[in-house]
Amino acid sequence: MDVGSIAQLSTTMAETGTRQAVGLAVLKKAQDIQSSTATALLAALPPVQSATSLPAHLGNRINTTA
């Protein structure tokens, strides 16, 4: 190997490492955005009605022949 090809290989390896680091940073930022969006959506859901407001006969049987 001559000095030129060693320098080119070194530069290529450094560029690859930089690309991977940038890609990882973008991925982490996208995950942070998704997390905050999901949290906002969950916070926007209306509160669940309690089961005490339902009639007593509901939820006692499961139809397994349907």
C-alpha positions as CSV (number, residue, x, y, z in Angstrom):
1,M,0.0,0.0,0.0
2,D,1.2,3.4,-0.8
3,V,0.8,6.5,1.5
4,G,-2.0,7.9,-0.7
5,S,-4.2,4.9,-0.4
6,I,-3.6,4.7,3.4
7,A,-4.6,8.3,3.7
8,Q,-7.7,7.8,1.6
9,L,-8.7,4.7,3.7
10,S,-8.2,6.7,6.9
11,T,-10.3,9.6,5.6
12,T,-13.1,7.1,4.5
13,M,-13.1,5.5,7.9
14,A,-13.4,8.9,9.6
15,E,-16.2,9.9,7.3
16,T,-18.1,6.7,8.0
17,G,-17.7,7.2,11.8
18,T,-19.0,10.7,11.4
19,R,-22.0,9.6,9.3
20,Q,-22.9,7.0,11.9
21,A,-22.7,9.5,14.7
22,V,-24.9,11.9,12.9
23,G,-27.4,9.2,12.0
24,L,-27.5,8.1,15.6
25,A,-28.1,11.6,16.8
26,V,-31.0,12.0,14.3
27,L,-32.5,8.7,15.5
28,K,-32.3,9.8,19.1
29,K,-34.0,13.1,18.3
30,A,-36.7,11.4,16.4
31,Q,-37.4,9.1,19.3
32,D,-37.5,12.0,21.7
33,I,-40.1,13.7,19.4
34,Q,-42.2,10.5,19.2
35,S,-42.0,10.2,23.0
36,S,-43.2,13.7,23.6
37,T,-46.0,13.3,21.0
38,A,-47.2,10.1,22.5
39,T,-47.2,11.6,26.0
40,A,-49.2,14.6,24.7
41,L,-51.7,12.3,23.0
42,L,-52.1,10.2,26.2
43,A,-52.6,13.4,28.3
44,A,-55.3,14.5,25.9
45,L,-57.4,11.4,26.4
46,P,-60.6,11.9,28.4
47,P,-60.7,10.2,31.8
48,V,-62.1,6.7,31.9
49,Q,-65.5,6.2,33.4
50,S,-65.5,4.0,36.4
51,A,-67.0,0.6,36.3
52,T,-69.5,1.5,39.1
53,S,-71.6,3.5,36.6
54,L,-72.3,0.4,34.5
55,P,-75.2,-2.0,35.2
56,A,-74.3,-4.9,37.4
57,H,-75.1,-7.5,34.7
58,L,-72.4,-6.3,32.3
59,G,-69.1,-8.1,32.1
60,N,-70.2,-11.2,33.9
61,R,-70.3,-13.5,30.9
62,I,-68.1,-14.1,27.8
63,N,-69.6,-15.3,24.6
64,T,-67.2,-18.0,23.3
65,T,-69.5,-19.4,20.6
66,A,-69.5,-16.3,18.3
